[in-house]
Amino acid sequence: MSVQRNPEVDALTWSAGPPRAWLDADALRSRVNGHLESGKTRELWKYTPVKGFVAGLPESGGGATLAMSGVDQKGVRAVPFADMSAVDADQVRSLLTDSLEAASHPLADLCLLRAPGGWLIDIEAPLKQPIHISYPSPGNAPLVVLVRQGAAAELIELAETPGSLAQLLLAEVQEGAALSHHRLSLEGDSQHWALQQVRLAASANYQLHQSLLGGQRRRSETHIILDGPGAEASLTGAYLVEAGQHLDQQQTVEHRAGDTRSRQTFHGIGCGKGRSIFNGRIHIHPHAARSDAALSNRNLALHPEAEMNSKPELEIYTDDVRCAHGATVGQLSEDSLFYLLSRGIPPPMARRLLSHGFLRECLGGPLAEMAAERFMLALG
């Protein structure tokens, strides 16, 4: 393959490391050059300059340390990329080359090219215990998760790492399978890029609970593809941005098959002079009749210089659908505040309780209490 090299990303993509059986490096090098220069990338990254993230990617060989538990139970295999069989390596290489929506996520290719390895988590049956994954050190950490037909799993991820972390998860949820996903990133002193791309086959189900704090530079990308009839996805999230912090969230849900359903509910607070970006997109493809999709993003700007950007998008190419979307940026309800004050609650505590309750509406799952404590601390 003839590869045109771009000097700006040359040092990131043309390392002299050994060949990796799980990666088609030439294919990724070829496409990343064009994607980084595209108008689509400029639009998707207009609030967060992509060059800052490119320059801050972990060095080649800088694989993040992963701490795992729950992978020794019956029904799951967890294999480092370096130890995969030829069959597993072929499947992972195919997924990373062909299934990854690289045009929408150009940093994914750069991260893969610089990653010394990663992990395959293959779930073949319903699991009794959740799988826990944490990232105790900076680095580069790709994961491929396969949830086989009829299987079910709960995945819990914690990224509490100061420094630079690139966190990529590519999940394939096969027919009739289910994945419940809980993600927490509350380290404020970080440069953190994360992508979770989840593809759902017929009658598959995916649920996400996500809690985020702003960082020095944090960008979270979620891309859900409803690829088979009857597939369903439910996404909820809470986030908070303090003074000097930056948080950029990009959400895309694609309905590529008919009779699919998605729900997205996200609440955020700006409590200092920081920047929050939430871009939520619903894409209904031409053959996705009877799709049912809804997106709600509500924000509270509690500081006069808090910047809260919210942009919901609908892109619909068929008639027989149900879609709704909405976004708000506002202040605490004066009526609710008066109610608490009238019962003797001091004004600072009343504002804190109302703000906390607003975020609580979007907290759920096993990480909810950890997130609630951190948010309460930020709210003073």
Buried (B, 14 or more C-beta within 10 A) or exposed (E): EEBEEBEEBEEBBEBEEEEBBBBBBEBBBBBBBBBBEEEEBEEBBEBBEBEBBBEBBBEBEBBBEBEEEBBEEEBBEBBEBEEBEEEBBEBBBEBBBEBBBBBBBBBBBBBBBBBBBBBBBBBBBEBEBBBBBBBEBBBBBBBBBBBBBBBBBBBBBBBBBBBBBBBBBBBBBBBBBBBBBBBBBBBBEBBBBBBBBBBBBBBBBBBBBBBBBBBBBBBBBBBBBBBBBBBBBBBBBBBBBBBEBBBBBBBBBBBBBBBBBBBBBBBBBBBBBBBBBBBBBBBBBEEBBBBBBBBBBBBBBBBEEBBBBBEBEBEBEBEEBEBEBEBEBEEBEEEBBEEBBEEEBEEEEBBBBBBBEBBBEBBBBBBBEBBBEBBBEBBE
